[in-house]
Amino acid sequence: MAKTKKTFSATKAVKANARERVGTPPPSRPLPTTKEKAAAHPKHKETLADLLNKQRD
């Protein structure tokens, strides 16, 4: 069986060269869901009364 010749790809050559010099890129992280985004940044600030009640407890 004759093997087919692989054509030269400049993109693959550049990426391989970069991986040799810098190393492999870090693994990707999953994007946060809408609920996680909402929990990280509340929509409204706490009122002064809520803050004062928290200090008393």
N, CA, C, O and CB atoms as a CASP TS submission, in Angstrom:
PFRMAT TS
TARGET T0000
AUTHOR 0000-0000-0000
METHOD Language model
MODEL 1
PARENT N/A
ATOM      1  N   MET     1       0.841  -1.180   0.000  1.00  0.00           N
ATOM      2  CA  MET     1       0.000   0.000   0.000  1.00  0.00           C
ATOM      3  C   MET     1       0.886   1.243   0.000  1.00  0.00           C
ATOM      4  O   MET     1       1.806   1.367   0.809  1.00  0.00           O
ATOM      5  CB  MET     1      -0.957  -0.002   1.219  1.00  0.00           C
ATOM      6  N   ALA     2       0.604   2.125  -0.887  1.00  0.00           N
ATOM      7  CA  ALA     2       1.376   3.352  -0.987  1.00  0.00           C
ATOM      8  C   ALA     2       0.794   4.389  -0.037  1.00  0.00           C
ATOM      9  O   ALA     2      -0.418   4.601   0.011  1.00  0.00           O
ATOM     10  CB  ALA     2       1.389   3.881  -2.440  1.00  0.00           C
ATOM     11  N   LYS     3       1.682   5.030   0.718  1.00  0.00           N
ATOM     12  CA  LYS     3       1.239   6.082   1.621  1.00  0.00           C
ATOM     13  C   LYS     3       1.099   7.384   0.848  1.00  0.00           C
ATOM     14  O   LYS     3       1.892   7.672  -0.048  1.00  0.00           O
ATOM     15  CB  LYS     3       2.221   6.249   2.802  1.00  0.00           C
ATOM     16  N   THR     4       0.104   8.155   1.193  1.00  0.00           N
ATOM     17  CA  THR     4      -0.088   9.441   0.530  1.00  0.00           C
ATOM     18  C   THR     4       0.846  10.457   1.163  1.00  0.00           C
ATOM     19  O   THR     4       1.087  10.415   2.369  1.00  0.00           O
ATOM     20  CB  THR     4      -1.569   9.912   0.625  1.00  0.00           C
ATOM     21  N   LYS     5       1.367  11.361   0.367  1.00  0.00           N
ATOM     22  CA  LYS     5       2.252  12.392   0.876  1.00  0.00           C
ATOM     23  C   LYS     5       1.432  13.453   1.596  1.00  0.00           C
ATOM     24  O   LYS     5       0.349  13.834   1.152  1.00  0.00           O
ATOM     25  CB  LYS     5       3.081  13.019  -0.264  1.00  0.00           C
ATOM     26  N   LYS     6       1.972  13.918   2.713  1.00  0.00           N
ATOM     27  CA  LYS     6       1.310  14.994   3.437  1.00  0.00           C
ATOM     28  C   LYS     6       1.783  16.324   2.868  1.00  0.00           C
ATOM     29  O   LYS     6       2.982  16.538   2.688  1.00  0.00           O
ATOM     30  CB  LYS     6       1.597  14.906   4.966  1.00  0.00           C
ATOM     31  N   THR     7       0.858  17.195   2.592  1.00  0.00           N
ATOM     32  CA  THR     7       1.222  18.505   2.069  1.00  0.00           C
ATOM     33  C   THR     7       1.713  19.375   3.220  1.00  0.00           C
ATOM     34  O   THR     7       1.289  19.204   4.362  1.00  0.00           O
ATOM     35  CB  THR     7       0.020  19.173   1.340  1.00  0.00           C
ATOM     36  N   PHE     8       2.600  20.298   2.915  1.00  0.00           N
ATOM     37  CA  PHE     8       3.156  21.188   3.924  1.00  0.00           C
ATOM     38  C   PHE     8       2.114  22.225   4.319  1.00  0.00           C
ATOM     39  O   PHE     8       1.492  22.862   3.468  1.00  0.00           O
ATOM     40  CB  PHE     8       4.440  21.872   3.408  1.00  0.00           C
ATOM     41  N   SER     9       1.942  22.377   5.604  1.00  0.00           N
ATOM     42  CA  SER     9       1.015  23.372   6.119  1.00  0.00           C
ATOM     43  C   SER     9       1.809  24.363   6.960  1.00  0.00           C
ATOM     44  O   SER     9       2.384  23.986   7.981  1.00  0.00           O
ATOM     45  CB  SER     9      -0.130  22.708   6.953  1.00  0.00           C
ATOM     46  N   ALA    10       1.847  25.605   6.550  1.00  0.00           N
ATOM     47  CA  ALA    10       2.602  26.630   7.267  1.00  0.00           C
ATOM     48  C   ALA    10       2.031  26.855   8.657  1.00  0.00           C
ATOM     49  O   ALA    10       2.778  27.083   9.608  1.00  0.00           O
ATOM     50  CB  ALA    10       2.604  27.941   6.482  1.00  0.00           C
ATOM     51  N   THR    11       0.721  26.793   8.779  1.00  0.00           N
ATOM     52  CA  THR    11       0.079  27.017  10.071  1.00  0.00           C
ATOM     53  C   THR    11       0.520  25.969  11.081  1.00  0.00           C
ATOM     54  O   THR    11       0.867  26.302  12.215  1.00  0.00           O
ATOM     55  CB  THR    11      -1.443  27.001   9.925  1.00  0.00           C
ATOM     56  N   LYS    12       0.508  24.712  10.676  1.00  0.00           N
ATOM     57  CA  LYS    12       0.909  23.636  11.573  1.00  0.00           C
ATOM     58  C   LYS    12       2.381  23.746  11.936  1.00  0.00           C
ATOM     59  O   LYS    12       2.766  23.449  13.067  1.00  0.00           O
ATOM     60  CB  LYS    12       0.625  22.280  10.939  1.00  0.00           C
ATOM     61  N   ALA    13       3.202  24.169  10.987  1.00  0.00           N
ATOM     62  CA  ALA    13       4.630  24.323  11.253  1.00  0.00           C
ATOM     63  C   ALA    13       4.880  25.444  12.258  1.00  0.00           C
ATOM     64  O   ALA    13       5.711  25.295  13.154  1.00  0.00           O
ATOM     65  CB  ALA    13       5.390  24.602   9.950  1.00  0.00           C
ATOM     66  N   VAL    14       4.179  26.550  12.119  1.00  0.00           N
ATOM     67  CA  VAL    14       4.340  27.678  13.037  1.00  0.00           C
ATOM     68  C   VAL    14       3.880  27.292  14.436  1.00  0.00           C
ATOM     69  O   VAL    14       4.548  27.613  15.419  1.00  0.00           O
ATOM     70  CB  VAL    14       3.554  28.906  12.535  1.00  0.00           C
ATOM     71  N   LYS    15       2.751  26.608  14.534  1.00  0.00           N
ATOM     72  CA  LYS    15       2.236  26.193  15.840  1.00  0.00           C
ATOM     73  C   LYS    15       3.174  25.200  16.518  1.00  0.00           C
ATOM     74  O   LYS    15       3.397  25.278  17.726  1.00  0.00           O
ATOM     75  CB  LYS    15       0.844  25.576  15.690  1.00  0.00           C
ATOM     76  N   ALA    16       3.726  24.262  15.740  1.00  0.00           N
ATOM     77  CA  ALA    16       4.658  23.291  16.306  1.00  0.00           C
ATOM     78  C   ALA    16       5.916  23.983  16.814  1.00  0.00           C
ATOM     79  O   ALA    16       6.435  23.631  17.872  1.00  0.00           O
ATOM     80  CB  ALA    16       5.024  22.226  15.266  1.00  0.00           C
ATOM     81  N   ASN    17       6.404  24.960  16.069  1.00  0.00           N
ATOM     82  CA  ASN    17       7.583  25.716  16.482  1.00  0.00           C
ATOM     83  C   ASN    17       7.295  26.485  17.770  1.00  0.00           C
ATOM     84  O   ASN    17       8.142  26.528  18.663  1.00  0.00           O
ATOM     85  CB  ASN    17       8.027  26.684  15.365  1.00  0.00           C
ATOM     86  N   ALA    18       6.125  27.086  17.878  1.00  0.00           N
ATOM     87  CA  ALA    18       5.760  27.846  19.078  1.00  0.00           C
ATOM     88  C   ALA    18       5.636  26.923  20.287  1.00  0.00           C
ATOM     89  O   ALA    18       6.037  27.294  21.389  1.00  0.00           O
ATOM     90  CB  ALA    18       4.439  28.606  18.854  1.00  0.00           C
ATOM     91  N   ARG    19       5.084  25.724  20.091  1.00  0.00           N
ATOM     92  CA  ARG    19       4.957  24.783  21.198  1.00  0.00           C
ATOM     93  C   ARG    19       6.320  24.347  21.709  1.00  0.00           C
ATOM     94  O   ARG    19       6.495  24.149  22.911  1.00  0.00           O
ATOM     95  CB  ARG    19       4.148  23.568  20.770  1.00  0.00           C
ATOM     96  N   GLU    20       7.291  24.194  20.806  1.00  0.00           N
ATOM     97  CA  GLU    20       8.639  23.811  21.221  1.00  0.00           C
ATOM     98  C   GLU    20       9.282  24.907  22.058  1.00  0.00           C
ATOM     99  O   GLU    20       9.964  24.615  23.041  1.00  0.00           O
ATOM    100  CB  GLU    20       9.508  23.503  20.000  1.00  0.00           C
ATOM    101  N   ARG    21       9.077  26.158  21.684  1.00  0.00           N
ATOM    102  CA  ARG    21       9.719  27.270  22.372  1.00  0.00           C
ATOM    103  C   ARG    21       9.016  27.634  23.679  1.00  0.00           C
ATOM    104  O   ARG    21       9.670  27.783  24.711  1.00  0.00           O
ATOM    105  CB  ARG    21       9.763  28.476  21.466  1.00  0.00           C
ATOM    106  N   VAL    22       7.727  27.775  23.643  1.00  0.00           N
ATOM    107  CA  VAL    22       6.972  28.282  24.790  1.00  0.00           C
ATOM    108  C   VAL    22       6.406  27.149  25.637  1.00  0.00           C
ATOM    109  O   VAL    22       6.367  27.252  26.863  1.00  0.00           O
ATOM    110  CB  VAL    22       5.843  29.188  24.319  1.00  0.00           C
ATOM    111  N   GLY    23       5.975  26.092  25.006  1.00  0.00           N
ATOM    112  CA  GLY    23       5.316  25.003  25.717  1.00  0.00           C
ATOM    113  C   GLY    23       3.856  24.946  25.331  1.00  0.00           C
ATOM    114  O   GLY    23       3.358  25.804  24.601  1.00  0.00           O
ATOM    115  N   THR    24       3.190  23.949  25.817  1.00  0.00           N
ATOM    116  CA  THR    24       1.781  23.794  25.470  1.00  0.00           C
ATOM    117  C   THR    24       0.950  24.835  26.191  1.00  0.00           C
ATOM    118  O   THR    24       1.300  25.225  27.305  1.00  0.00           O
ATOM    119  CB  THR    24       1.284  22.382  25.815  1.00  0.00           C
ATOM    120  N   PRO    25      -0.142  25.302  25.594  1.00  0.00           N
ATOM    121  CA  PRO    25      -1.004  26.288  26.263  1.00  0.00           C
ATOM    122  C   PRO    25      -1.752  25.634  27.425  1.00  0.00           C
ATOM    123  O   PRO    25      -1.972  24.423  27.412  1.00  0.00           O
ATOM    124  CB  PRO    25      -2.011  26.910  25.257  1.00  0.00           C
ATOM    125  N   PRO    26      -2.146  26.427  28.433  1.00  0.00           N
ATOM    126  CA  PRO    26      -2.879  25.849  29.557  1.00  0.00           C
ATOM    127  C   PRO    26      -4.245  25.343  29.119  1.00  0.00           C
ATOM    128  O   PRO    26      -4.796  25.840  28.136  1.00  0.00           O
ATOM    129  CB  PRO    26      -3.035  26.874  30.676  1.00  0.00           C
ATOM    130  N   PRO    27      -4.801  24.369  29.824  1.00  0.00           N
ATOM    131  CA  PRO    27      -6.126  23.859  29.431  1.00  0.00           C
ATOM    132  C   PRO    27      -7.191  24.932  29.604  1.00  0.00           C
ATOM    133  O   PRO    27      -7.083  25.796  30.475  1.00  0.00           O
ATOM    134  CB  PRO    27      -6.497  22.612  30.259  1.00  0.00           C
ATOM    135  N   SER    28      -8.206  24.868  28.776  1.00  0.00           N
ATOM    136  CA  SER    28      -9.260  25.877  28.821  1.00  0.00           C
ATOM    137  C   SER    28     -10.158  25.641  30.026  1.00  0.00           C
ATOM    138  O   SER    28     -10.284  24.517  30.511  1.00  0.00           O
ATOM    139  CB  SER    28     -10.087  25.862  27.523  1.00  0.00           C
ATOM    140  N   ARG    29     -10.767  26.693  30.491  1.00  0.00           N
ATOM    141  CA  ARG    29     -11.684  26.623  31.638  1.00  0.00           C
ATOM    142  C   ARG    29     -13.112  26.766  31.133  1.00  0.00           C
ATOM    143  O   ARG    29     -13.355  27.485  30.163  1.00  0.00           O
ATOM    144  CB  ARG    29     -11.358  27.730  32.697  1.00  0.00           C
ATOM    145  N   PRO    30     -14.056  26.095  31.773  1.00  0.00           N
ATOM    146  CA  PRO    30     -15.445  26.242  31.328  1.00  0.00           C
ATOM    147  C   PRO    30     -15.963  27.643  31.667  1.00  0.00           C
ATOM    148  O   PRO    30     -15.575  28.230  32.677  1.00  0.00           O
ATOM    149  CB  PRO    30     -16.346  25.161  31.981  1.00  0.00           C
ATOM    150  N   LEU    31     -16.826  28.159  30.827  1.00  0.00           N
ATOM    151  CA  LEU    31     -17.414  29.468  31.059  1.00  0.00           C
ATOM    152  C   LEU    31     -18.410  29.392  32.210  1.00  0.00           C
ATOM    153  O   LEU    31     -19.142  28.408  32.324  1.00  0.00           O
ATOM    154  CB  LEU    31     -18.097  29.993  29.782  1.00  0.00           C
ATOM    155  N   PRO    32     -18.450  30.427  33.075  1.00  0.00           N
ATOM    156  CA  PRO    32     -19.406  30.395  34.180  1.00  0.00           C
ATOM    157  C   PRO    32     -20.845  30.493  33.669  1.00  0.00           C
ATOM    158  O   PRO    32     -21.120  31.154  32.667  1.00  0.00           O
ATOM    159  CB  PRO    32     -19.118  31.536  35.164  1.00  0.00           C
ATOM    160  N   THR    33     -21.745  29.828  34.369  1.00  0.00           N
ATOM    161  CA  THR    33     -23.149  29.872  33.985  1.00  0.00           C
ATOM    162  C   THR    33     -23.746  31.216  34.392  1.00  0.00           C
ATOM    163  O   THR    33     -23.109  31.994  35.102  1.00  0.00           O
ATOM    164  CB  THR    33     -23.935  28.705  34.631  1.00  0.00           C
ATOM    165  N   THR    34     -24.956  31.483  33.944  1.00  0.00           N
ATOM    166  CA  THR    34     -25.599  32.762  34.282  1.00  0.00           C
ATOM    167  C   THR    34     -25.859  32.866  35.776  1.00  0.00           C
ATOM    168  O   THR    34     -25.792  33.960  36.338  1.00  0.00           O
ATOM    169  CB  THR    34     -26.918  32.924  33.511  1.00  0.00           C
ATOM    170  N   LYS    35     -26.155  31.746  36.431  1.00  0.00           N
ATOM    171  CA  LYS    35     -26.388  31.775  37.875  1.00  0.00           C
ATOM    172  C   LYS    35     -25.102  32.102  38.628  1.00  0.00           C
ATOM    173  O   LYS    35     -25.131  32.844  39.609  1.00  0.00           O
ATOM    174  CB  LYS    35     -26.954  30.430  38.356  1.00  0.00           C
ATOM    175  N   GLU    36     -23.972  31.555  38.177  1.00  0.00           N
ATOM    176  CA  GLU    36     -22.700  31.852  38.829  1.00  0.00           C
ATOM    177  C   GLU    36     -22.314  33.314  38.634  1.00  0.00           C
ATOM    178  O   GLU    36     -21.766  33.945  39.538  1.00  0.00           O
ATOM    179  CB  GLU    36     -21.596  30.937  38.288  1.00  0.00           C
ATOM    180  N   LYS    37     -22.602  33.849  37.448  1.00  0.00           N
ATOM    181  CA  LYS    37     -22.310  35.257  37.192  1.00  0.00           C
ATOM    182  C   LYS    37     -23.162  36.150  38.095  1.00  0.00           C
ATOM    183  O   LYS    37     -22.669  37.135  38.644  1.00  0.00           O
ATOM    184  CB  LYS    37     -22.558  35.599  35.708  1.00  0.00           C
ATOM    185  N   ALA    38     -24.416  35.810  38.244  1.00  0.00           N
ATOM    186  CA  ALA    38     -25.326  36.610  39.066  1.00  0.00           C
ATOM    187  C   ALA    38     -24.903  36.567  40.527  1.00  0.00           C
ATOM    188  O   ALA    38     -25.002  37.575  41.227  1.00  0.00           O
ATOM    189  CB  ALA    38     -26.772  36.110  38.918  1.00  0.00           C
ATOM    190  N   ALA    39     -24.435  35.419  40.995  1.00  0.00           N
ATOM    191  CA  ALA    39     -24.021  35.295  42.391  1.00  0.00           C
ATOM    192  C   ALA    39     -22.742  36.095  42.646  1.00  0.00           C
ATOM    193  O   ALA    39     -22.559  36.629  43.740  1.00  0.00           O
ATOM    194  CB  ALA    39     -23.809  33.814  42.760  1.00  0.00           C
ATOM    195  N   ALA    40     -21.867  36.184  41.664  1.00  0.00           N
ATOM    196  CA  ALA    40     -20.610  36.902  41.834  1.00  0.00           C
ATOM    197  C   ALA    40     -20.824  38.411  41.880  1.00  0.00           C
ATOM    198  O   ALA    40     -20.122  39.114  42.608  1.00  0.00           O
ATOM    199  CB  ALA    40     -19.650  36.548  40.709  1.00  0.00           C
ATOM    200  N   HIS    41     -21.775  38.910  41.119  1.00  0.00           N
ATOM    201  CA  HIS    41     -22.040  40.343  41.069  1.00  0.00           C
ATOM    202  C   HIS    41     -23.527  40.577  41.349  1.00  0.00           C
ATOM    203  O   HIS    41     -24.350  40.479  40.438  1.00  0.00           O
ATOM    204  CB  HIS    41     -21.627  40.943  39.684  1.00  0.00           C
ATOM    205  N   PRO    42     -23.877  40.887  42.606  1.00  0.00           N
ATOM    206  CA  PRO    42     -25.292  41.112  42.912  1.00  0.00           C
ATOM    207  C   PRO    42     -25.832  42.321  42.142  1.00  0.00           C
ATOM    208  O   PRO    42     -25.100  43.262  41.835  1.00  0.00           O
ATOM    209  CB  PRO    42     -25.488  41.317  44.429  1.00  0.00           C
ATOM    210  N   LYS    43     -27.109  42.270  41.845  1.00  0.00           N
ATOM    211  CA  LYS    43     -27.737  43.303  41.024  1.00  0.00           C
ATOM    212  C   LYS    43     -27.891  44.618  41.795  1.00  0.00           C
ATOM    213  O   LYS    43     -27.745  45.697  41.220  1.00  0.00           O
ATOM    214  CB  LYS    43     -29.103  42.822  40.527  1.00  0.00           C
ATOM    215  N   HIS    44     -28.184  44.529  43.083  1.00  0.00           N
ATOM    216  CA  HIS    44     -28.396  45.725  43.897  1.00  0.00           C
ATOM    217  C   HIS    44     -27.476  45.691  45.105  1.00  0.00           C
ATOM    218  O   HIS    44     -27.201  44.627  45.660  1.00  0.00           O
ATOM    219  CB  HIS    44     -29.872  45.838  44.343  1.00  0.00           C
ATOM    220  N   LYS    45     -27.007  46.854  45.505  1.00  0.00           N
ATOM    221  CA  LYS    45     -26.187  46.946  46.706  1.00  0.00           C
ATOM    222  C   LYS    45     -27.080  46.774  47.928  1.00  0.00           C
ATOM    223  O   LYS    45     -28.286  47.014  47.878  1.00  0.00           O
ATOM    224  CB  LYS    45     -25.424  48.300  46.762  1.00  0.00           C
ATOM    225  N   GLU    46     -26.455  46.350  49.029  1.00  0.00           N
ATOM    226  CA  GLU    46     -27.222  46.196  50.265  1.00  0.00           C
ATOM    227  C   GLU    46     -27.551  47.578  50.834  1.00  0.00           C
ATOM    228  O   GLU    46     -26.768  48.519  50.706  1.00  0.00           O
ATOM    229  CB  GLU    46     -26.433  45.345  51.307  1.00  0.00           C
ATOM    230  N   THR    47     -28.705  47.680  51.455  1.00  0.00           N
ATOM    231  CA  THR    47     -29.109  48.956  52.034  1.00  0.00           C
ATOM    232  C   THR    47     -28.365  49.200  53.343  1.00  0.00           C
ATOM    233  O   THR    47     -27.792  48.279  53.926  1.00  0.00           O
ATOM    234  CB  THR    47     -30.632  48.990  52.266  1.00  0.00           C
ATOM    235  N   LEU    48     -28.382  50.426  53.788  1.00  0.00           N
ATOM    236  CA  LEU    48     -27.702  50.782  55.030  1.00  0.00           C
ATOM    237  C   LEU    48     -28.319  50.048  56.212  1.00  0.00           C
ATOM    238  O   LEU    48     -27.607  49.646  57.132  1.00  0.00           O
ATOM    239  CB  LEU    48     -27.759  52.298  55.259  1.00  0.00           C
ATOM    240  N   ALA    49     -29.616  49.872  56.195  1.00  0.00           N
ATOM    241  CA  ALA    49     -30.287  49.156  57.286  1.00  0.00           C
ATOM    242  C   ALA    49     -29.826  47.695  57.335  1.00  0.00           C
ATOM    243  O   ALA    49     -29.599  47.156  58.418  1.00  0.00           O
ATOM    244  CB  ALA    49     -31.826  49.227  57.116  1.00  0.00           C
ATOM    245  N   ASP    50     -29.687  47.058  56.181  1.00  0.00           N
ATOM    246  CA  ASP    50     -29.214  45.670  56.152  1.00  0.00           C
ATOM    247  C   ASP    50     -27.797  45.570  56.691  1.00  0.00           C
ATOM    248  O   ASP    50     -27.480  44.643  57.437  1.00  0.00           O
ATOM    249  CB  ASP    50     -29.275  45.108  54.725  1.00  0.00           C
ATOM    250  N   LEU    51     -26.939  46.519  56.320  1.00  0.00           N
ATOM    251  CA  LEU    51     -25.559  46.492  56.788  1.00  0.00           C
ATOM    252  C   LEU    51     -25.477  46.685  58.302  1.00  0.00           C
ATOM    253  O   LEU    51     -24.685  46.031  58.980  1.00  0.00           O
ATOM    254  CB  LEU    51     -24.742  47.568  56.079  1.00  0.00           C
ATOM    255  N   LEU    52     -26.311  47.595  58.823  1.00  0.00           N
ATOM    256  CA  LEU    52     -26.305  47.830  60.267  1.00  0.00           C
ATOM    257  C   LEU    52     -26.841  46.613  61.033  1.00  0.00           C
ATOM    258  O   LEU    52     -26.338  46.292  62.110  1.00  0.00           O
ATOM    259  CB  LEU    52     -27.140  49.075  60.605  1.00  0.00           C
ATOM    260  N   ASN    53     -27.852  45.941  60.489  1.00  0.00           N
ATOM    261  CA  ASN    53     -28.376  44.749  61.138  1.00  0.00           C
ATOM    262  C   ASN    53     -27.350  43.610  61.147  1.00  0.00           C
ATOM    263  O   ASN    53     -27.304  42.827  62.097  1.00  0.00           O
ATOM    264  CB  ASN    53     -29.652  44.298  60.440  1.00  0.00           C
ATOM    265  N   LYS    54     -26.551  43.516  60.127  1.00  0.00           N
ATOM    266  CA  LYS    54     -25.513  42.475  60.097  1.00  0.00           C
ATOM    267  C   LYS    54     -24.449  42.720  61.155  1.00  0.00           C
ATOM    268  O   LYS    54     -23.920  41.771  61.734  1.00  0.00           O
ATOM    269  CB  LYS    54     -24.863  42.410  58.714  1.00  0.00           C
ATOM    270  N   GLN    55     -24.128  43.990  61.413  1.00  0.00           N
ATOM    271  CA  GLN    55     -23.102  44.317  62.410  1.00  0.00           C
ATOM    272  C   GLN    55     -23.593  43.973  63.820  1.00  0.00           C
ATOM    273  O   GLN    55     -22.791  43.585  64.669  1.00  0.00           O
ATOM    274  CB  GLN    55     -22.722  45.817  62.325  1.00  0.00           C
ATOM    275  N   ARG    56     -24.875  44.107  64.076  1.00  0.00           N
ATOM    276  CA  ARG    56     -25.418  43.816  65.405  1.00  0.00           C
ATOM    277  C   ARG    56     -25.379  42.319  65.712  1.00  0.00           C
ATOM    278  O   ARG    56     -25.189  41.923  66.862  1.00  0.00           O
ATOM    279  CB  ARG    56     -26.854  44.333  65.514  1.00  0.00           C
ATOM    280  N   ASP    57     -25.557  41.503  64.701  1.00  0.00           N
ATOM    281  CA  ASP    57     -25.612  40.047  64.924  1.00  0.00           C
ATOM    282  C   ASP    57     -24.271  39.441  65.176  1.00  0.00           C
ATOM    283  O   ASP    57     -24.168  38.231  65.379  1.00  0.00           O
ATOM    284  CB  ASP    57     -26.233  39.364  63.758  1.00  0.00           C
TER
END
